[in-house]
Structure formats: C-alpha cells, structure tokens
Amino acid sequence: DSLAARGLVSETIFGKRRRFVAEPPEEFFQLKKQELDTLRALVPTLEALRNVAIEKPALRFFQGKEAIQQVFEDMCLNTDPVHDKLLGIETKAGIVVSQIGVQFFIDLMAKKKDRGLESLTLDTLDEEELDAFAKKYPWSVDHGVTIRVLEDSENAFNVSLYLYQNKIALIAVDQLIMLSIENQRLKRSFEFLFYQLWGSAKETKYKSA
C-alpha cells in the first residue's frame, strides 16, 4: 500500500482481489528527484540555524577596569572612520575617567584623533561644568568630537550610552559594569533617538575641526 501511495505501483481491484503492477522506472527516479529537491530547499534554513547556533552572543557583560578598557578600545580603534561615527550620551564623565584611568584615555584619544574618527557627544553637564572638565582634561575636547549639552538632565541619566559599529554599550559608571548589545537594527533605532535628542540639545563651543 505504501508503494501505491507513493506512485511506484498501480493498483487494480478484481472483485476481492487486488493486483499491483510496477510503474516505469522513470517514476521512481522522478520521486527521488523530488525528495532531493525538497532536501536542497531546506539547506538555506538549516544553514541559517547553524549560523545562529555558532554566532557570538548578542549580549555581553563586562565588569572591572581592564574589561571596560577593552570596550573603549574597540569603540575607538575598530570603528570605521570613513563610514561611521561614535555617538555617545555621557554622564559623570569625571568618575569614568578617574576609575578607568586618565593616562589610558589620553593615549586612546590620541589614537582616535590620528585615525580621524569623529564623535558626537551629548553631555549631561551644564556649560560651566563642561568648561571646567575641559580645562582639567584638555584631551577630552581635542579628539574630533562635537559636544552638545542636554540641559537639566544630570539626574535623568544614571548610565552612559555609546553607539558604534553594530553595537550599543551601556556603562553603569559607579559600579564599573558595562553591557554590550550587538544588533544592527536595534543600534539604528537608538541612533534615531540619539539624533532626536541631538537636534534639541544646546550647542557648545566644542566642535570637531
């Protein structure tokens, strides 16, 4: 019965008797060809599932000074300076600098500047505080960065946010914990929100040359 169902034999009934006659060999080959075509059609789906299985995790956690330094290095040294910018919303920048390391940022910002990588930064400091920070850390405004301030926002942000490559990085400043999310569509959504804030933020004298 299974052969008849698959079209490999024909069935004729005579009264209480059934007669089976084999179909031409071409029918068998045609059936096998259809099965093979079906398997081939599944290959892209199976390959996609395989790629998802071996793909690096979309979420990564970093904790501690050295781990977070690696993320900043990835931002500044691996982002394409021709087709991309580094976007950031920074809060409590002084704490970040002191905990991650002043000399580390001096060296890294010099490399970033040499690469020609530009960045847009929204800062939660007011202009007076920003001027004081820039005076204390001149390199912080001399690495191809344009800064605008989000007025009356110092208490609205408890984390700093960075958008680069296909990644979103969030750093809890006080705890030295960073979350990195790799997702191009999500990053583009955050980019849209960033530029909405950028359009309404107050300009400063700190602009990329």
N, C-alpha and C positions, 0 to 999 in steps of 0.2 A: 504493500500500500504506500509506503514512503517513497518508493521509486516512482510510482504512478503520480504521486503528489508533486514530485519534483520534475515530472515531464519526461522521465527517461524511459518509461514503458507506457504503452496504451492498453487500456482495459476494455474487453468486450464481454458482455454477460449473455450467456445462453441458458435460459431457464434458471436452474440452480447452480450453474457452473459459470466460472469466470475464467476468461482467457487473457493472458498477458503476452504482449508482443513488444520486443525491444525496439525502441526508436533508433533512427540512424545515428551513427557515432557523432555526427556534427552537432546533434542536440546536447550530447554530453560535453563536448568542447565549448559550446556556447554557454552552457550553465557554469562551467568552471571559469570562463572568461568574465561572466557577470559577477561571480564571487570575488575574483581577483580585483575587478574594478571597484567593488564595494570596499575591499580592504585598502586599496590605494586611496580612495576618497577619505578614509579615516586617518591616513598618515598625518596630514597637517594638524588635525585636532590632537592626536596623540603626541606629536612633536611639541605643540603648544603646552600641553600638560606637563611634558617632560621639562620644558624650559622653566615653567613656573616652579617646579619642584627643586630645580638646581639654582634658581635665582637667589641672589643675596637677599636677606630680609629687608623689607621696606622700612622697618623701624629699627633704629639702633640707639642705644643709650650709652652715654659717655659720662664718666664721673672722675673727678680729680684733675689736677693741673695739667699733667702731661697728655692725658686723653683729649682734653679740650684744646690744648695747643695744636694737636694733630688736625682737629676740625678747622681751626682758623687757618692753618697752613693749606689745607685742601681748598678752602674758600679763595685764598689769595694767590696761590701758586698753580692751581689746576683749572680755574675758571678762564674761559677763552676771552682774552681782552678785546678781540675784534668783534665778536658777535654777542657778547654778554656783558652785563654789569652786575656788581654786587649791591644788593639792596638791603637796607637794614633799618630796624627801629631799635634804638639803643636807650637803655635806662641804666642808671647807676654805673656809668662808664668808668668812673674813678675806682669803684670796687673791682670791676673786671680787670682793669689794668694792674692794680696792686696785687690781686690774687694770682693772675696768670703770669705776670712778670713784665716790668717796664722794659727791660732790655730785649725781651722776646718780641714785644710789639715794635720797638724801634727798628730792629733788624727786619722783621716781617714787612712792615710798612715801606721800608726802603726797597725791598724786593718787589713788592706790589707796584710801587711807583715806577721802577725800572721796566716792569712788564707792560706798563701803560694801561693797567686795569683800572677803570673808573668805578666809582661807587656813589650811590645816593643814600644819604643817611637822614632819617628823621630822629631828632633828639628830643628827649623829654625835659632837658634842662632849659631854663629860660635864657635869654640872650646874655645877660650879665654872668650867669653861671657858666655858660658856654665859653665866653671870653676868658674867664678865669681858668677854665680847664685847658683851653688852647694855649694860654700863656705858660701854664705849668708843663704842658706836653705839646710842644710845637709840632712834632711829627704827626700828631693826631689830625691836623688840618692841612697837611702837606704831603698827601699821597694820592692825588687825583680824586678828591672827594668833594662833593657838594652837599652842604648841610642845611636843612630847614628845621625849624623847631615847632613842636606840637604844643601850643600854648595851653597852660592849665592842665597838663596831662601827667605830671610827675607821679601822681598817685594812681593813675589809671593803668599803668603797665608795671607788672611785677617780674616780667621776663624780657629779655632782649630777643629779637627775631631777625634772622638773616635768610635771604633768598638768593640762591646761586645755583648754577648748573641746573639739575633737575631736583634740587634739594631744598628743604626747609629745615632750618636749625633754630631751636629754641633753647635758651640758656637761662636757668634759674641762678641768678648772679650770687645770691647769698650762700647757696649750697654747693656751688660748683658742679651742677648737674646739667647735662645737655642732652636733648632729644633731637635726633636727625631723622627726617622723613624723606624717602626717595620716591617721588611720584610726580611726573611731569604735569599731569592735569591739575593736581592739587596745587602744585607750585604756581601754575598760571593763574589759578583762582586767587591765591594770595597776592600775586603780582597786581591783579586788577584792584584789589582792596588797597594795596600799598599806594598805587598811583592816585586813587581817590583821596587818600589822606594827604599825599604829596601836593595835590592841587590846591588843597585848602590850608596847607601849612605855611608858616611865615618864613619868608626868605631871610637869609643872613648874608654877611659879607664873605662867608667861606664858600667859595665856588671853585670847581675844577678849572684849571687854566685851559 
